[in-house]
Amino acid sequence: MPHQLTLPALRSDSPLGFLAALGTLEIVTHTLDRAARLSWNGPAQPAALHTTDPLTLTGLAEHLQRQLPRFPEKKKGRKKQGQETEPVAEPEPRFLAPGLFDRERAPGAPNETLRMPPAAAHAELRRHATAERETGAPQARWFAALVNQLYAEEKPGGQYTTITPFFSPTGRMTLRQSWLDAAEHCHDDPGQLTAALTSWVRVDGYAGASLDHHSTRLAATQADGKPTQHGVPGATWLALHAFAHYRLTGNGRRPRTTGWHRTTTFTWPIWRPALTSTAITTLLEHPLIHAHPRNTPRLTNLGISAIYTTHRTSLNSSAGPLATAQRTWPPTTSEPQAHPEKPHRTEAKSLA
């Protein structure tokens, strides 16, 4: 590829940075340049986007901004007594594969609408697969990355499918709400997507999507004794688009996901040659990435320059965000600790 653009804030040693780089490639591939590729400048180094035509960080951020869903204008003032308001349609969070979240939740079903009885999930996948064969619509790929049809959990109302382990909901948060929340912050503050690529801006009160443990301030560290959040909306919105690279499978008794050991440990490689989105999906599924002991000659032949691992932390009443990444190959004792928020600044004003 003739043109290369380094993405300074999207580092290989950060789970959020890694996923945001994959998400950026996913968006660019389907909206700007079908031949776009991604590489890494090295361990603990930023990603590089390779395109047919030259791009600047500002130009890329503006293009990403145009892909955000449209939000209705917020009207000021109070509604008068007895006055009816017109219903406002919610924006579509998934512009690359719209309609995946458009399901009615049955009484007693999980709050997450993507969790459904296995028979309903199989019917949904067949419908999306038919549309893909007939029109090339990408919903089947996304559905298989978000909904696991090969493993179900027993709930009071029956059996329900599970969703991607990348999303760890707290309270009644759903994947759709998380997607729209990140997009709305980027919509209200256009600088967020530029910051996602260059120097992260953390927003107080924004919880993110449990992809970055730096976004959580525990109660014990706060003067008022209350936990707070200061996530990165721009990087989170980009990272959500990376989920399409990770297929969900299972054997009926245990769920499986590309890159994950069960639902607790996430492992990813970084690579030197610039790869397309399809080639990256193939690399992420290569068995050598998860084999022990590591086969250094073969990993090197694949173009892999490092492998990182993180685990899902625990909170008092739910699963927590992904922890700080650890480099597991090649072994090193001299690499500095990764701090993806530096030199990022924190924005004190909440956009919620």
C-alpha positions as YAML, in Angstrom:
chain: A
units: angstrom
residues:
- id: 1
  name: MET
  ca: [0.00, 0.00, 0.00]
- id: 2
  name: PRO
  ca: [1.51, 3.38, -1.00]
- id: 3
  name: HIS
  ca: [0.27, 5.43, 1.97]
- id: 4
  name: GLN
  ca: [0.78, 4.77, 5.69]
- id: 5
  name: LEU
  ca: [-0.77, 6.70, 8.59]
- id: 6
  name: THR
  ca: [0.36, 6.09, 12.17]
- id: 7
  name: LEU
  ca: [-2.45, 6.20, 14.78]
- id: 8
  name: PRO
  ca: [-0.52, 7.43, 17.85]
- id: 9
  name: ALA
  ca: [-3.08, 6.66, 20.60]
- id: 10
  name: LEU
  ca: [-3.97, 3.15, 19.40]
- id: 11
  name: ARG
  ca: [-1.18, 1.12, 21.00]
- id: 12
  name: SER
  ca: [-0.57, -2.58, 20.69]
- id: 13
  name: ASP
  ca: [-0.17, -3.11, 24.45]
- id: 14
  name: SER
  ca: [-3.64, -1.79, 25.35]
- id: 15
  name: PRO
  ca: [-6.72, -4.00, 24.85]
- id: 16
  name: LEU
  ca: [-8.83, -0.92, 24.13]
- id: 17
  name: GLY
  ca: [-6.18, 0.51, 21.78]
- id: 18
  name: PHE
  ca: [-5.79, -2.79, 19.94]
- id: 19
  name: LEU
  ca: [-9.53, -3.22, 19.46]
- id: 20
  name: ALA
  ca: [-9.98, 0.42, 18.44]
- id: 21
  name: ALA
  ca: [-7.37, -0.05, 15.70]
- id: 22
  name: LEU
  ca: [-9.20, -3.13, 14.41]
- id: 23
  name: GLY
  ca: [-12.47, -1.21, 14.54]
- id: 24
  name: THR
  ca: [-10.95, 1.67, 12.59]
- id: 25
  name: LEU
  ca: [-9.84, -0.75, 9.88]
- id: 26
  name: GLU
  ca: [-13.33, -2.32, 9.81]
- id: 27
  name: ILE
  ca: [-14.99, 1.06, 9.25]
- id: 28
  name: VAL
  ca: [-12.46, 2.28, 6.69]
- id: 29
  name: THR
  ca: [-12.61, -0.99, 4.74]
- id: 30
  name: HIS
  ca: [-16.39, -0.84, 4.34]
- id: 31
  name: THR
  ca: [-16.82, 2.89, 3.83]
- id: 32
  name: LEU
  ca: [-13.65, 4.28, 2.26]
- id: 33
  name: ASP
  ca: [-11.07, 1.81, 0.94]
- id: 34
  name: ARG
  ca: [-11.74, -1.90, 0.37]
- id: 35
  name: ALA
  ca: [-7.98, -2.50, 0.14]
- id: 36
  name: ALA
  ca: [-7.13, -0.87, 3.49]
- id: 37
  name: ARG
  ca: [-4.65, -2.74, 5.70]
- id: 38
  name: LEU
  ca: [-3.35, -2.56, 9.26]
- id: 39
  name: SER
  ca: [0.08, -3.17, 10.79]
- id: 40
  name: TRP
  ca: [1.87, -2.39, 14.07]
- id: 41
  name: ASN
  ca: [5.02, -0.35, 14.59]
- id: 42
  name: GLY
  ca: [6.16, -2.89, 17.19]
- id: 43
  name: PRO
  ca: [5.52, -4.04, 20.77]
- id: 44
  name: ALA
  ca: [4.05, -1.26, 22.92]
- id: 45
  name: GLN
  ca: [3.88, 0.88, 19.75]
- id: 46
  name: PRO
  ca: [0.96, 2.38, 17.78]
- id: 47
  name: ALA
  ca: [-0.94, 0.95, 14.84]
- id: 48
  name: ALA
  ca: [-0.43, 2.04, 11.24]
- id: 49
  name: LEU
  ca: [-3.27, 2.27, 8.72]
- id: 50
  name: HIS
  ca: [-2.34, 1.62, 5.08]
- id: 51
  name: THR
  ca: [-4.60, 3.03, 2.36]
- id: 52
  name: THR
  ca: [-4.63, 3.49, -1.40]
- id: 53
  name: ASP
  ca: [-5.01, 7.28, -1.14]
- id: 54
  name: PRO
  ca: [-3.25, 9.49, 1.42]
- id: 55
  name: LEU
  ca: [-5.03, 10.21, 4.70]
- id: 56
  name: THR
  ca: [-4.31, 12.60, 7.55]
- id: 57
  name: LEU
  ca: [-5.38, 12.08, 11.16]
- id: 58
  name: THR
  ca: [-7.78, 15.00, 10.81]
- id: 59
  name: GLY
  ca: [-9.21, 13.65, 7.57]
- id: 60
  name: LEU
  ca: [-9.64, 10.19, 9.04]
- id: 61
  name: ALA
  ca: [-11.37, 11.56, 12.15]
- id: 62
  name: GLU
  ca: [-13.74, 13.60, 9.98]
- id: 63
  name: HIS
  ca: [-14.59, 10.51, 7.93]
- id: 64
  name: LEU
  ca: [-15.27, 8.49, 11.08]
- id: 65
  name: GLN
  ca: [-17.44, 11.33, 12.41]
- id: 66
  name: ARG
  ca: [-19.64, 11.08, 9.31]
- id: 67
  name: GLN
  ca: [-20.32, 7.42, 10.10]
- id: 68
  name: LEU
  ca: [-21.90, 8.16, 13.48]
- id: 69
  name: PRO
  ca: [-25.64, 7.57, 13.81]
- id: 70
  name: ARG
  ca: [-27.90, 10.59, 13.60]
- id: 71
  name: PHE
  ca: [-29.35, 11.69, 16.92]
- id: 72
  name: PRO
  ca: [-32.55, 13.73, 17.24]
- id: 73
  name: GLU
  ca: [-32.16, 17.31, 18.32]
- id: 74
  name: LYS
  ca: [-32.55, 17.80, 22.06]
- id: 75
  name: LYS
  ca: [-35.42, 20.20, 22.65]
- id: 76
  name: LYS
  ca: [-35.16, 22.58, 25.59]
- id: 77
  name: GLY
  ca: [-38.05, 23.59, 27.81]
- id: 78
  name: ARG
  ca: [-40.67, 21.69, 29.74]
- id: 79
  name: LYS
  ca: [-43.72, 19.99, 28.27]
- id: 80
  name: LYS
  ca: [-46.98, 21.77, 29.14]
- id: 81
  name: GLN
  ca: [-49.60, 19.85, 31.09]
- id: 82
  name: GLY
  ca: [-51.78, 17.77, 28.78]
- id: 83
  name: GLN
  ca: [-49.51, 18.38, 25.78]
- id: 84
  name: GLU
  ca: [-48.53, 15.27, 23.86]
- id: 85
  name: THR
  ca: [-45.15, 14.85, 22.23]
- id: 86
  name: GLU
  ca: [-44.41, 12.98, 19.05]
- id: 87
  name: PRO
  ca: [-42.51, 9.72, 19.56]
- id: 88
  name: VAL
  ca: [-38.88, 10.00, 18.52]
- id: 89
  name: ALA
  ca: [-37.34, 7.02, 16.73]
- id: 90
  name: GLU
  ca: [-34.11, 5.80, 18.29]
- id: 91
  name: PRO
  ca: [-31.04, 6.01, 16.06]
- id: 92
  name: GLU
  ca: [-29.56, 2.88, 14.54]
- id: 93
  name: PRO
  ca: [-26.31, 2.12, 16.44]
- id: 94
  name: ARG
  ca: [-24.88, -0.37, 13.90]
- id: 95
  name: PHE
  ca: [-24.54, 1.45, 10.60]
- id: 96
  name: LEU
  ca: [-22.45, -1.30, 8.96]
- id: 97
  name: ALA
  ca: [-25.03, -4.00, 9.76]
- id: 98
  name: PRO
  ca: [-28.28, -2.27, 10.76]
- id: 99
  name: GLY
  ca: [-31.21, -3.97, 12.41]
- id: 100
  name: LEU
  ca: [-29.39, -6.49, 14.61]
- id: 101
  name: PHE
  ca: [-30.76, -4.97, 17.81]
- id: 102
  name: ASP
  ca: [-34.34, -4.61, 16.57]
- id: 103
  name: ARG
  ca: [-35.92, -7.28, 18.72]
- id: 104
  name: GLU
  ca: [-38.72, -7.12, 21.26]
- id: 105
  name: ARG
  ca: [-37.80, -8.47, 24.67]
- id: 106
  name: ALA
  ca: [-40.22, -11.15, 25.80]
- id: 107
  name: PRO
  ca: [-41.64, -10.96, 29.35]
- id: 108
  name: GLY
  ca: [-39.17, -12.58, 31.74]
- id: 109
  name: ALA
  ca: [-36.38, -12.64, 29.15]
- id: 110
  name: PRO
  ca: [-32.92, -11.16, 29.87]
- id: 111
  name: ASN
  ca: [-32.61, -7.39, 29.55]
- id: 112
  name: GLU
  ca: [-30.14, -7.87, 26.68]
- id: 113
  name: THR
  ca: [-32.31, -8.34, 23.56]
- id: 114
  name: LEU
  ca: [-29.52, -10.25, 21.78]
- id: 115
  name: ARG
  ca: [-30.01, -13.03, 24.34]
- id: 116
  name: MET
  ca: [-32.78, -15.20, 22.97]
- id: 117
  name: PRO
  ca: [-33.94, -18.84, 22.92]
- id: 118
  name: PRO
  ca: [-31.60, -21.00, 20.79]
- id: 119
  name: ALA
  ca: [-34.34, -21.76, 18.25]
- id: 120
  name: ALA
  ca: [-34.90, -18.03, 17.70]
- id: 121
  name: ALA
  ca: [-31.14, -17.47, 17.29]
- id: 122
  name: HIS
  ca: [-30.90, -20.24, 14.68]
- id: 123
  name: ALA
  ca: [-33.83, -18.73, 12.76]
- id: 124
  name: GLU
  ca: [-32.22, -15.27, 12.90]
- id: 125
  name: LEU
  ca: [-28.92, -16.60, 11.59]
- id: 126
  name: ARG
  ca: [-30.63, -18.47, 8.74]
- id: 127
  name: ARG
  ca: [-32.45, -15.28, 7.75]
- id: 128
  name: HIS
  ca: [-29.24, -13.22, 7.83]
- id: 129
  name: ALA
  ca: [-27.30, -15.91, 5.93]
- id: 130
  name: THR
  ca: [-29.96, -15.96, 3.20]
- id: 131
  name: ALA
  ca: [-29.75, -12.17, 2.88]
- id: 132
  name: GLU
  ca: [-25.95, -12.40, 2.67]
- id: 133
  name: ARG
  ca: [-26.12, -14.92, -0.19]
- id: 134
  name: GLU
  ca: [-28.72, -12.89, -2.07]
- id: 135
  name: THR
  ca: [-27.55, -9.31, -1.50]
- id: 136
  name: GLY
  ca: [-24.17, -9.48, 0.23]
- id: 137
  name: ALA
  ca: [-25.58, -7.94, 3.44]
- id: 138
  name: PRO
  ca: [-23.06, -8.35, 6.32]
- id: 139
  name: GLN
  ca: [-25.55, -9.01, 9.14]
- id: 140
  name: ALA
  ca: [-24.76, -12.76, 9.31]
- id: 141
  name: ARG
  ca: [-21.10, -12.09, 10.08]
- id: 142
  name: TRP
  ca: [-22.01, -9.62, 12.80]
- id: 143
  name: PHE
  ca: [-24.74, -11.80, 14.27]
- id: 144
  name: ALA
  ca: [-22.29, -14.71, 14.58]
- id: 145
  name: ALA
  ca: [-19.85, -12.39, 16.37]
- id: 146
  name: LEU
  ca: [-22.40, -11.02, 18.85]
- id: 147
  name: VAL
  ca: [-24.74, -13.96, 19.54]
- id: 148
  name: ASN
  ca: [-23.54, -17.46, 20.40]
- id: 149
  name: GLN
  ca: [-26.00, -19.96, 18.91]
- id: 150
  name: LEU
  ca: [-23.95, -22.96, 20.10]
- id: 151
  name: TYR
  ca: [-24.21, -22.37, 23.83]
- id: 152
  name: ALA
  ca: [-27.14, -21.39, 26.00]
- id: 153
  name: GLU
  ca: [-27.63, -20.63, 29.69]
- id: 154
  name: GLU
  ca: [-30.52, -21.88, 31.77]
- id: 155
  name: LYS
  ca: [-32.63, -19.03, 33.13]
- id: 156
  name: PRO
  ca: [-35.93, -18.96, 35.05]
- id: 157
  name: GLY
  ca: [-37.80, -18.35, 31.78]
- id: 158
  name: GLY
  ca: [-35.94, -21.04, 29.82]
- id: 159
  name: GLN
  ca: [-32.70, -21.28, 27.86]
- id: 160
  name: TYR
  ca: [-31.11, -18.16, 26.39]
- id: 161
  name: THR
  ca: [-28.08, -17.67, 24.17]
- id: 162
  name: THR
  ca: [-25.03, -15.80, 25.44]
- id: 163
  name: ILE
  ca: [-23.32, -12.84, 23.79]
- id: 164
  name: THR
  ca: [-19.71, -11.86, 23.09]
- id: 165
  name: PRO
  ca: [-17.43, -11.93, 26.17]
- id: 166
  name: PHE
  ca: [-16.02, -8.58, 25.09]
- id: 167
  name: PHE
  ca: [-19.13, -6.95, 26.54]
- id: 168
  name: SER
  ca: [-19.47, -7.20, 30.30]
- id: 169
  name: PRO
  ca: [-22.68, -5.39, 31.26]
- id: 170
  name: THR
  ca: [-23.19, -3.75, 34.64]
- id: 171
  name: GLY
  ca: [-26.67, -3.19, 35.99]
- id: 172
  name: ARG
  ca: [-29.22, -3.10, 33.18]
- id: 173
  name: MET
  ca: [-26.81, -1.87, 30.52]
- id: 174
  name: THR
  ca: [-27.23, -3.56, 27.13]
- id: 175
  name: LEU
  ca: [-24.91, -3.77, 24.15]
- id: 176
  name: ARG
  ca: [-27.21, -1.51, 22.15]
- id: 177
  name: GLN
  ca: [-27.22, 1.11, 24.92]
- id: 178
  name: SER
  ca: [-23.45, 0.91, 25.25]
- id: 179
  name: TRP
  ca: [-23.03, 1.41, 21.50]
- id: 180
  name: LEU
  ca: [-25.39, 4.38, 21.42]
- id: 181
  name: ASP
  ca: [-23.86, 5.93, 24.54]
- id: 182
  name: ALA
  ca: [-20.37, 5.96, 22.99]
- id: 183
  name: ALA
  ca: [-21.74, 7.28, 19.69]
- id: 184
  name: GLU
  ca: [-23.74, 10.05, 21.38]
- id: 185
  name: HIS
  ca: [-20.68, 11.30, 23.27]
- id: 186
  name: CYS
  ca: [-18.76, 11.43, 19.97]
- id: 187
  name: HIS
  ca: [-21.71, 13.16, 18.30]
- id: 188
  name: ASP
  ca: [-21.95, 15.82, 21.01]
- id: 189
  name: ASP
  ca: [-18.20, 16.39, 21.09]
- id: 190
  name: PRO
  ca: [-16.67, 15.99, 17.59]
- id: 191
  name: GLY
  ca: [-13.18, 16.21, 19.11]
- id: 192
  name: GLN
  ca: [-13.59, 12.78, 20.70]
- id: 193
  name: LEU
  ca: [-12.78, 10.84, 17.51]
- id: 194
  name: THR
  ca: [-9.71, 12.96, 16.80]
- id: 195
  name: ALA
  ca: [-8.63, 12.36, 20.39]
- id: 196
  name: ALA
  ca: [-9.26, 8.62, 19.98]
- id: 197
  name: LEU
  ca: [-6.59, 8.52, 17.28]
- id: 198
  name: THR
  ca: [-4.11, 10.97, 18.79]
- id: 199
  name: SER
  ca: [-4.36, 11.50, 22.57]
- id: 200
  name: TRP
  ca: [-7.28, 10.11, 24.53]
- id: 201
  name: VAL
  ca: [-9.69, 12.48, 26.32]
- id: 202
  name: ARG
  ca: [-11.35, 10.81, 29.30]
- id: 203
  name: VAL
  ca: [-14.86, 11.92, 30.18]
- id: 204
  name: ASP
  ca: [-16.00, 11.85, 33.80]
- id: 205
  name: GLY
  ca: [-19.23, 9.90, 34.16]
- id: 206
  name: TYR
  ca: [-18.76, 7.88, 30.97]
- id: 207
  name: ALA
  ca: [-18.59, 4.18, 31.82]
- id: 208
  name: GLY
  ca: [-17.30, 2.80, 28.53]
- id: 209
  name: ALA
  ca: [-17.91, -0.84, 27.65]
- id: 210
  name: SER
  ca: [-15.68, -2.65, 30.18]
- id: 211
  name: LEU
  ca: [-12.74, -2.69, 27.74]
- id: 212
  name: ASP
  ca: [-10.33, -0.56, 29.78]
- id: 213
  name: HIS
  ca: [-9.70, -0.82, 33.52]
- id: 214
  name: HIS
  ca: [-8.24, 2.72, 33.56]
- id: 215
  name: SER
  ca: [-11.82, 4.00, 33.13]
- id: 216
  name: THR
  ca: [-12.83, 2.76, 36.60]
- id: 217
  name: ARG
  ca: [-12.03, 4.72, 39.73]
- id: 218
  name: LEU
  ca: [-12.76, 2.48, 42.70]
- id: 219
  name: ALA
  ca: [-14.60, 3.84, 45.72]
- id: 220
  name: ALA
  ca: [-11.53, 3.37, 47.93]
- id: 221
  name: THR
  ca: [-9.59, 5.88, 45.80]
- id: 222
  name: GLN
  ca: [-12.23, 8.62, 45.89]
- id: 223
  name: ALA
  ca: [-12.60, 11.30, 48.55]
- id: 224
  name: ASP
  ca: [-16.37, 10.78, 48.74]
- id: 225
  name: GLY
  ca: [-16.07, 6.99, 48.86]
- id: 226
  name: LYS
  ca: [-18.10, 6.51, 45.66]
- id: 227
  name: PRO
  ca: [-16.83, 4.74, 42.52]
- id: 228
  name: THR
  ca: [-16.71, 6.81, 39.34]
- id: 229
  name: GLN
  ca: [-16.03, 6.27, 35.66]
- id: 230
  name: HIS
  ca: [-13.92, 8.26, 33.22]
- id: 231
  name: GLY
  ca: [-13.91, 6.33, 29.96]
- id: 232
  name: VAL
  ca: [-12.84, 7.18, 26.42]
- id: 233
  name: PRO
  ca: [-15.95, 7.45, 24.18]
- id: 234
  name: GLY
  ca: [-14.11, 7.79, 20.86]
- id: 235
  name: ALA
  ca: [-11.81, 4.82, 21.35]
- id: 236
  name: THR
  ca: [-14.69, 2.76, 22.75]
- id: 237
  name: TRP
  ca: [-16.93, 3.46, 19.74]
- id: 238
  name: LEU
  ca: [-14.13, 2.37, 17.41]
- id: 239
  name: ALA
  ca: [-13.36, -0.73, 19.50]
- id: 240
  name: LEU
  ca: [-16.97, -1.94, 19.34]
- id: 241
  name: HIS
  ca: [-16.54, -2.33, 15.57]
- id: 242
  name: ALA
  ca: [-13.70, -4.83, 16.15]
- id: 243
  name: PHE
  ca: [-16.09, -7.45, 17.52]
- id: 244
  name: ALA
  ca: [-16.82, -8.65, 13.98]
- id: 245
  name: HIS
  ca: [-13.36, -10.28, 13.87]
- id: 246
  name: TYR
  ca: [-14.18, -12.63, 16.76]
- id: 247
  name: ARG
  ca: [-16.52, -15.54, 16.04]
- id: 248
  name: LEU
  ca: [-18.56, -17.21, 18.76]
- id: 249
  name: THR
  ca: [-18.76, -21.01, 18.86]
- id: 250
  name: GLY
  ca: [-19.35, -23.71, 21.44]
- id: 251
  name: ASN
  ca: [-20.08, -27.36, 22.03]
- id: 252
  name: GLY
  ca: [-23.37, -27.01, 23.89]
- id: 253
  name: ARG
  ca: [-21.65, -27.24, 27.28]
- id: 254
  name: ARG
  ca: [-19.07, -24.47, 27.02]
- id: 255
  name: PRO
  ca: [-18.93, -21.26, 24.96]
- id: 256
  name: ARG
  ca: [-15.89, -20.41, 22.88]
- id: 257
  name: THR
  ca: [-14.73, -17.21, 21.25]
- id: 258
  name: THR
  ca: [-11.81, -16.43, 18.98]
- id: 259
  name: GLY
  ca: [-8.93, -15.14, 21.13]
- id: 260
  name: TRP
  ca: [-10.55, -16.02, 24.47]
- id: 261
  name: HIS
  ca: [-9.84, -18.72, 27.04]
- id: 262
  name: ARG
  ca: [-13.38, -19.37, 28.24]
- id: 263
  name: THR
  ca: [-14.73, -15.90, 29.07]
- id: 264
  name: THR
  ca: [-11.98, -14.69, 31.37]
- id: 265
  name: THR
  ca: [-8.74, -14.29, 29.40]
- id: 266
  name: PHE
  ca: [-8.26, -12.46, 26.10]
- id: 267
  name: THR
  ca: [-5.10, -12.95, 24.00]
- id: 268
  name: TRP
  ca: [-4.10, -11.06, 20.87]
- id: 269
  name: PRO
  ca: [-1.09, -10.91, 18.54]
- id: 270
  name: ILE
  ca: [0.47, -7.94, 16.81]
- id: 271
  name: TRP
  ca: [2.04, -8.27, 13.38]
- id: 272
  name: ARG
  ca: [4.55, -6.52, 11.14]
- id: 273
  name: PRO
  ca: [3.19, -6.95, 7.59]
- id: 274
  name: ALA
  ca: [0.19, -4.83, 6.65]
- id: 275
  name: LEU
  ca: [-2.86, -7.12, 6.56]
- id: 276
  name: THR
  ca: [-6.42, -6.76, 5.28]
- id: 277
  name: SER
  ca: [-9.40, -7.28, 7.55]
- id: 278
  name: THR
  ca: [-9.93, -10.81, 6.16]
- id: 279
  name: ALA
  ca: [-6.28, -11.77, 6.66]
- id: 280
  name: ILE
  ca: [-6.36, -10.44, 10.23]
- id: 281
  name: THR
  ca: [-9.40, -12.58, 11.06]
- id: 282
  name: THR
  ca: [-7.50, -15.62, 9.78]
- id: 283
  name: LEU
  ca: [-4.42, -14.71, 11.84]
- id: 284
  name: LEU
  ca: [-6.44, -14.17, 15.02]
- id: 285
  name: GLU
  ca: [-7.79, -17.72, 14.71]
- id: 286
  name: HIS
  ca: [-4.39, -19.36, 14.13]
- id: 287
  name: PRO
  ca: [-3.78, -22.11, 16.73]
- id: 288
  name: LEU
  ca: [-0.12, -21.15, 17.21]
- id: 289
  name: ILE
  ca: [-1.16, -17.97, 19.01]
- id: 290
  name: HIS
  ca: [-2.59, -20.04, 21.87]
- id: 291
  name: ALA
  ca: [-0.18, -22.98, 21.78]
- id: 292
  name: HIS
  ca: [2.23, -23.57, 24.67]
- id: 293
  name: PRO
  ca: [5.16, -23.60, 24.64]
- id: 294
  name: ARG
  ca: [5.43, -20.85, 22.06]
- id: 295
  name: ASN
  ca: [6.96, -21.88, 18.73]
- id: 296
  name: THR
  ca: [9.14, -18.84, 18.08]
- id: 297
  name: PRO
  ca: [10.29, -19.72, 14.51]
- id: 298
  name: ARG
  ca: [6.74, -20.37, 13.32]
- id: 299
  name: LEU
  ca: [5.31, -17.30, 15.01]
- id: 300
  name: THR
  ca: [8.04, -15.21, 13.42]
- id: 301
  name: ASN
  ca: [7.27, -16.74, 10.03]
- id: 302
  name: LEU
  ca: [3.64, -15.66, 10.46]
- id: 303
  name: GLY
  ca: [4.85, -12.07, 10.86]
- id: 304
  name: ILE
  ca: [3.87, -11.90, 14.54]
- id: 305
  name: SER
  ca: [6.11, -9.64, 16.60]
- id: 306
  name: ALA
  ca: [4.46, -9.96, 20.05]
- id: 307
  name: ILE
  ca: [1.55, -11.57, 21.88]
- id: 308
  name: TYR
  ca: [-0.38, -9.90, 24.71]
- id: 309
  name: THR
  ca: [-2.88, -11.19, 27.26]
- id: 310
  name: THR
  ca: [-5.38, -9.56, 29.58]
- id: 311
  name: HIS
  ca: [-8.05, -10.92, 31.90]
- id: 312
  name: ARG
  ca: [-11.52, -9.88, 32.93]
- id: 313
  name: THR
  ca: [-11.46, -8.32, 36.39]
- id: 314
  name: SER
  ca: [-14.19, -8.64, 39.02]
- id: 315
  name: LEU
  ca: [-16.31, -6.00, 40.71]
- id: 316
  name: ASN
  ca: [-18.49, -6.43, 43.79]
- id: 317
  name: SER
  ca: [-21.60, -7.56, 41.94]
- id: 318
  name: SER
  ca: [-20.49, -8.14, 38.35]
- id: 319
  name: ALA
  ca: [-17.59, -8.77, 36.04]
- id: 320
  name: GLY
  ca: [-15.27, -5.80, 35.68]
- id: 321
  name: PRO
  ca: [-13.26, -4.21, 32.85]
- id: 322
  name: LEU
  ca: [-10.29, -5.78, 31.09]
- id: 323
  name: ALA
  ca: [-7.08, -5.50, 33.10]
- id: 324
  name: THR
  ca: [-3.72, -4.07, 32.04]
- id: 325
  name: ALA
  ca: [-2.15, -6.12, 29.25]
- id: 326
  name: GLN
  ca: [0.80, -8.43, 29.86]
- id: 327
  name: ARG
  ca: [3.25, -9.30, 27.10]
- id: 328
  name: THR
  ca: [3.56, -13.11, 27.03]
- id: 329
  name: TRP
  ca: [5.75, -13.51, 23.92]
- id: 330
  name: PRO
  ca: [8.57, -12.90, 23.30]
- id: 331
  name: PRO
  ca: [9.50, -12.79, 27.01]
- id: 332
  name: THR
  ca: [11.07, -9.58, 28.23]
- id: 333
  name: THR
  ca: [12.05, -8.02, 31.53]
- id: 334
  name: SER
  ca: [12.90, -4.56, 30.23]
- id: 335
  name: GLU
  ca: [9.68, -3.43, 28.53]
- id: 336
  name: PRO
  ca: [8.08, -0.54, 30.48]
- id: 337
  name: GLN
  ca: [4.58, -0.86, 31.89]
- id: 338
  name: ALA
  ca: [1.91, 0.19, 29.40]
- id: 339
  name: HIS
  ca: [0.00, 3.34, 30.32]
- id: 340
  name: PRO
  ca: [-2.32, 3.99, 27.36]
- id: 341
  name: GLU
  ca: [-3.82, 7.07, 28.99]
- id: 342
  name: LYS
  ca: [-0.50, 8.97, 28.97]
- id: 343
  name: PRO
  ca: [-0.11, 11.67, 27.77]
- id: 344
  name: HIS
  ca: [-3.89, 11.70, 27.59]
- id: 345
  name: ARG
  ca: [-5.74, 14.37, 29.51]
- id: 346
  name: THR
  ca: [-8.92, 14.02, 31.51]
- id: 347
  name: GLU
  ca: [-11.95, 16.11, 30.70]
- id: 348
  name: ALA
  ca: [-13.63, 17.07, 33.94]
- id: 349
  name: LYS
  ca: [-16.97, 17.94, 32.39]
- id: 350
  name: SER
  ca: [-19.38, 15.06, 31.96]
- id: 351
  name: LEU
  ca: [-21.16, 14.84, 28.61]
- id: 352
  name: ALA
  ca: [-23.80, 12.48, 29.94]
...
